[in-house]
Amino acid sequence: MPLSETCAAAIRGWYKSAMCRALLYLGQPVLLDHLLFQPDSALIRQSYMPKMLHMLNLAGFGMRAWSHDSHDADKPYSYGVTTLPVFDRNLKSLAEKVRAECVLAHVRGVAYNTSVDISLQNVHPFQFDGVPLALAHNGDLARIGEMKPLLVAHIDPAWLPNIRGTTDSEWIYALLVSQFEGEWTGGRRLGAGEIIDAVKRTLGILRDVRAELGIATSSSVNLFIATGFQIAAVRYCFDFGCYPTQDPARVHEANLTYLSLWYTVGHEYGLRDGEWTMRGGSSGDSVIIASEPLTRDTSSWVEVPEYGMMVADLSSGRPALQTCLLD
């Protein structure tokens, strides 16, 4: 079925909205500069010159990076600003010095209007004190304001005071951390199965609340999760293909296509003969998951399936990958 004229009009207004970008890394120590700034489509370059989903990302940058040789290694390096990362000299200086085994980084994109809150509280990733798990989100939950009163019943009351921002993403995070059993104590290591089950329960609750409110508008929920020893990525969209076409202003053009998510696995990631590449194949010891491939050579990158989840765990010394499909 061809797109309605309303949807076509939304596409022609391509830069009226923006969508976030994120990446995950797990494996051998990598210089942050080699993920954020240097490659052909490094994350910072994606904020102003994306090759997929051509929307600018101008609402800030945030990062968690774990180095197992650092002091208090269970705590990540944490960085967040509301300014444009391409002009951030402090971030560039840090990226040229810090190596990490696990990284979660995010550039924030928002709708271009005065109703949006640009604040440090809304910068991803989100991570509550005492919780080893951090989360970033690429997507847009339709009518989140109506959903919040119903979501409260599914969030541990201990976490509600920790929600400081206004984003749908932080509510997803609070909902996710509430799905794990037991206490969050120092040094707790999560299993890959625990993370998968918690994500499934989180998506199930969101689906039920949307149904209760009669929400059937396409809403993307690409999630990026890291603990320092695991990373997980979710490529998901509620009610994909359903749009309120009676008003072009209500069509979020980022949801007209299924948001992209890619991964690559190998032994060696770096610059060789003037080309950024990942070498080694599926049995490698390093994994990158990103909104789009970081390198010009995309032959080693694989698209995460729609309604798919990927988890990489470092407990065996090298990343063990699991993939599953989500309802």
Buried (B, 14 or more C-beta within 10 A) or exposed (E): EEBBEBBEBBEEEEEBBBBBBBBBBBBBEBBBBBBBBBBBBBBBBBBEEBBBBEBBBBBBBBBBBBBEEBEEEBEBBEBBBBBBBBEBEEBBEBBBEBBBBBBBBBBBBBBBEEEBEEBEBBBBBBBBEEBBBBBBBBBBBBBBEBBBEBBBEBBBEEBEEBBEBBBBBBBBBBBBBBBBEEEBEEEBEBEBEBBBBBBBBBBBBBBEBBEEBEBBBBBBBBBBBBBBBBBBBBBBBBBBEBBBBEEBEEBBBBBBEBBBBBBBBBBEBBEEEEEBBBEBEEEBBBBBBBBBBBBEEBEBBEBBBBBBBBBBBBEEEBBBBBEEEBE
